[in-house]
Amino acid sequence: LGYVGRANPAAEAAEEDEEYHYFLPEMEGKSGLENVLDRQLRGVAGGRVLRVDVSGYRRDDMGQQEAKPGSDVQLAIDVKVQKVVEDALGNVPGSAVIVDPRNGDVIAMASSPGFDPNAFIPSISARDWDALASNEDKPLLNRAISEHYAPGSTFKPVTLMASLGSGRLHAESIFNCPGHFDLGRTVFRCWYHAGHGDLALTESLQYSCNVYLFHSALECGPEAVQAMARECGFGRQTDISLDFERPGLVPDGAWKRAARRD
């Protein structure tokens, strides 16, 4: 959600090409949705201009401006689901995002550990800022949109779609899982060390078999997997309109040569 703080009158005057006249600036969104949706949420402050003399005598009423309320914004966030997610994370560093696959609505988004946004209103003390900035768990970092994580087993459908699209893999294709996969001198383990035995495609998804996915990736080659990943949105920003969103990474040959020189 973010937080609000005192507006910068100089910046607003430059933006609106006008000057403030003895005006205490209003609060404005500084972070998160409060910042992104500030124009819709804040509205327009009302005011009345009076002319008084040095003794305080009111000489003239020069006019007034009626206040205009800001608009309401309805989010897709489900507060009950959000609470479950935050309780599950606790203070363990990590993040969780729950998205409605039918329309992309974000039902819950949490980053842990967090911080109290009220500490920033109207401005944060140097002591509190130093405590947050020096915290090794990085509470100021929104891990849901600003951090990189390996996708793990959630990437398996992408690999299978790439293999199916290449025509090198079919629903009836069977591979054997002995619990490991040997590639050169490297041994990759399946999560089920005893091995799943012979599996078809649907069974590989049912049991989330690592070895089957290794075989399917080799069938179509890395370029097909990279292309499918990009078609699914990996490697680019979601344009969720939150601060500091970072795109993901789809590693390719050029990335490997630069990052894995050893």
C-alpha positions in Angstrom: 0.0 0.0 0.0 2.9 2.4 0.7 2.7 5.5 2.8 2.2 9.3 2.7 4.3 12.3 3.7 4.5 16.0 3.5 4.3 17.2 -0.1 7.2 19.1 -1.6 5.7 22.5 -2.4 8.6 23.5 -4.7 8.2 20.4 -6.8 4.5 20.8 -7.1 4.8 24.5 -8.0 7.2 23.7 -10.8 5.0 20.9 -12.0 1.8 23.0 -12.0 3.6 26.2 -13.1 2.4 28.2 -10.2 3.6 29.4 -6.8 2.3 28.6 -3.3 1.5 31.6 -1.2 2.0 31.0 2.5 0.6 27.5 2.1 1.4 24.6 4.3 1.7 21.7 1.9 -0.7 18.8 2.1 0.2 15.1 2.5 1.0 13.2 -0.7 1.7 9.6 -1.5 5.4 8.8 -1.2 5.6 5.0 -1.8 3.6 2.1 -3.2 0.0 2.6 -4.3 -0.2 5.8 -2.3 2.3 7.2 -4.7 1.2 5.6 -7.9 -2.5 6.6 -7.3 -1.8 9.9 -5.6 -3.6 12.0 -8.2 -6.8 9.9 -7.8 -6.7 9.6 -4.0 -5.6 13.0 -2.8 -8.2 15.3 -4.3 -7.9 19.1 -4.0 -7.4 21.0 -0.8 -9.9 23.8 0.0 -8.8 27.2 1.2 -9.8 30.8 1.9 -7.7 33.9 1.4 -8.1 36.8 3.8 -6.3 40.1 3.8 -5.5 41.5 7.2 -3.4 44.4 8.4 -0.6 44.5 10.9 -2.9 44.7 13.8 -4.8 41.6 12.7 -7.9 43.5 11.4 -9.6 41.7 8.6 -9.6 44.0 5.6 -10.9 41.9 2.8 -12.2 38.5 2.0 -10.4 37.7 -1.3 -12.2 34.5 -2.1 -12.1 30.8 -1.4 -11.7 27.4 -3.1 -14.0 24.5 -2.2 -12.3 21.3 -1.2 -12.7 18.4 -3.6 -12.5 14.8 -2.2 -10.3 12.3 -3.9 -11.6 9.2 -5.6 -12.1 5.8 -4.1 -9.8 3.0 -5.4 -10.9 -0.6 -5.1 -8.2 -3.2 -5.1 -8.4 -6.9 -6.0 -6.6 -7.7 -2.7 -8.6 -10.1 -0.5 -7.8 -9.1 3.0 -8.5 -12.5 4.5 -6.1 -14.2 2.0 -3.5 -11.4 2.6 -3.6 -12.1 6.3 -3.1 -15.8 5.8 -0.1 -15.1 3.5 1.5 -12.6 6.0 1.0 -15.0 8.9 2.5 -17.8 7.0 5.6 -15.8 6.1 6.0 -14.4 9.6 9.5 -12.7 9.8 11.2 -15.2 7.5 12.8 -13.4 4.5 10.7 -14.2 1.5 7.7 -13.2 -0.5 4.3 -14.6 -1.7 2.0 -13.5 -4.5 -1.4 -15.0 -5.3 -2.8 -14.2 -8.7 -6.2 -15.1 -10.1 -5.3 -17.0 -13.3 -8.5 -16.0 -15.0 -7.8 -12.3 -15.2 -4.5 -11.5 -13.5 -6.0 -9.9 -10.4 -3.5 -9.9 -7.5 -5.4 -11.5 -4.6 -2.5 -11.2 -2.1 1.0 -9.9 -2.2 3.4 -10.0 0.8 7.1 -9.3 1.4 8.8 -10.4 4.6 10.2 -8.9 6.8 8.2 -5.8 6.5 8.2 -2.4 8.3 5.7 -0.1 9.9 4.8 2.6 7.2 3.5 4.9 10.0 7.2 5.6 10.9 7.4 7.6 7.7 4.5 9.9 8.5 5.0 12.8 8.2 8.8 12.0 8.0 11.0 9.3 9.4 13.6 10.0 12.1 17.3 9.5 11.3 17.5 6.8 14.0 14.6 4.8 12.6 15.9 5.2 9.0 19.4 3.9 10.0 17.8 0.9 11.7 15.8 0.0 8.6 18.6 0.7 6.1 21.2 -1.3 8.0 19.0 -4.3 8.7 20.6 -7.3 7.0 17.1 -8.8 6.2 16.3 -5.7 4.1 12.8 -4.9 5.3 12.6 -1.9 2.8 13.0 -4.3 -0.1 9.7 -5.4 -1.7 10.8 -9.0 -2.5 7.6 -9.7 -4.5 8.5 -7.3 -7.3 12.1 -6.2 -6.7 14.0 -9.4 -6.1 15.0 -12.3 -8.3 14.2 -15.9 -7.4 14.7 -19.2 -9.3 11.2 -20.4 -10.3 11.7 -24.0 -9.2 9.0 -26.5 -10.2 6.6 -23.8 -11.3 8.7 -23.6 -14.5 8.1 -27.3 -15.4 4.9 -26.6 -17.5 6.9 -24.0 -19.5 9.5 -26.7 -20.4 6.8 -29.2 -21.3 5.0 -26.7 -23.5 8.2 -25.9 -25.3 8.8 -29.7 -25.9 5.3 -30.3 -27.1 5.4 -27.3 -29.4 8.6 -28.5 -31.0 7.0 -31.8 -31.9 9.8 -33.8 -30.3 7.6 -34.7 -27.3 4.1 -36.2 -27.1 1.7 -37.0 -24.3 2.6 -40.6 -24.6 6.3 -40.1 -24.5 7.8 -42.2 -21.7 11.1 -41.6 -19.8 12.6 -43.6 -17.0 13.4 -41.8 -13.7 16.0 -43.7 -11.6 16.1 -40.9 -9.1 19.0 -39.0 -10.8 20.0 -37.6 -14.2 23.7 -37.8 -15.3 24.9 -34.9 -17.6 28.6 -35.2 -18.2 30.3 -35.3 -14.8 27.3 -33.6 -13.1 24.6 -35.6 -11.4 21.2 -33.9 -11.0 18.9 -35.5 -8.4 15.2 -35.9 -8.6 13.4 -34.8 -5.4 12.3 -38.5 -5.1 15.7 -40.2 -4.7 14.3 -43.7 -5.1 13.1 -42.8 -8.6 9.7 -42.7 -10.2 10.4 -45.4 -12.8 8.7 -45.1 -16.2 6.5 -42.1 -16.6 4.4 -40.5 -19.3 3.9 -36.7 -19.5 0.8 -36.4 -17.4 2.4 -38.6 -14.6 5.5 -36.4 -14.7 3.3 -33.4 -13.8 1.4 -35.3 -11.2 4.6 -36.4 -9.4 6.6 -33.3 -10.4 9.4 -35.5 -11.7 12.7 -33.6 -12.2 14.2 -36.3 -14.4 11.3 -36.4 -16.9 11.7 -32.6 -17.3 15.4 -32.9 -17.9 14.7 -35.4 -20.8 12.0 -33.2 -22.2 14.2 -30.1 -22.2 17.0 -32.0 -24.0 14.4 -33.2 -26.6 13.6 -29.6 -27.7 16.8 -27.8 -26.9 17.4 -24.6 -24.8 16.3 -22.1 -27.5 12.8 -23.5 -27.6 12.6 -23.3 -23.8 13.8 -19.7 -23.8 11.3 -18.7 -26.5 8.4 -20.3 -24.6 9.5 -18.6 -21.4 9.5 -15.2 -23.1 6.0 -15.9 -24.6 4.8 -16.7 -21.0 6.1 -13.3 -19.8 9.3 -14.3 -18.1 12.2 -11.8 -18.5 10.1 -8.7 -18.6 8.2 -6.4 -16.2 4.5 -7.1 -15.5 3.8 -3.3 -15.5 2.0 -3.7 -12.2 2.7 0.0 -11.7 4.5 -0.3 -8.4 7.8 1.3 -7.5 11.1 -0.4 -8.4 9.7 -3.5 -10.2 12.6 -5.5 -11.7 12.2 -7.8 -14.7 13.1 -11.4 -14.4 15.8 -13.3 -16.3 15.6 -15.8 -19.1 19.2 -17.1 -19.3 20.5 -17.8 -22.8 23.9 -18.5 -24.4 25.1 -14.9 -24.2 24.2 -14.7 -20.5 25.9 -18.0 -19.8 29.1 -16.9 -21.5 29.2 -13.7 -19.5 28.1 -15.1 -16.1 29.7 -18.6 -16.2 33.1 -17.9 -17.6 34.6 -20.6 -15.3 
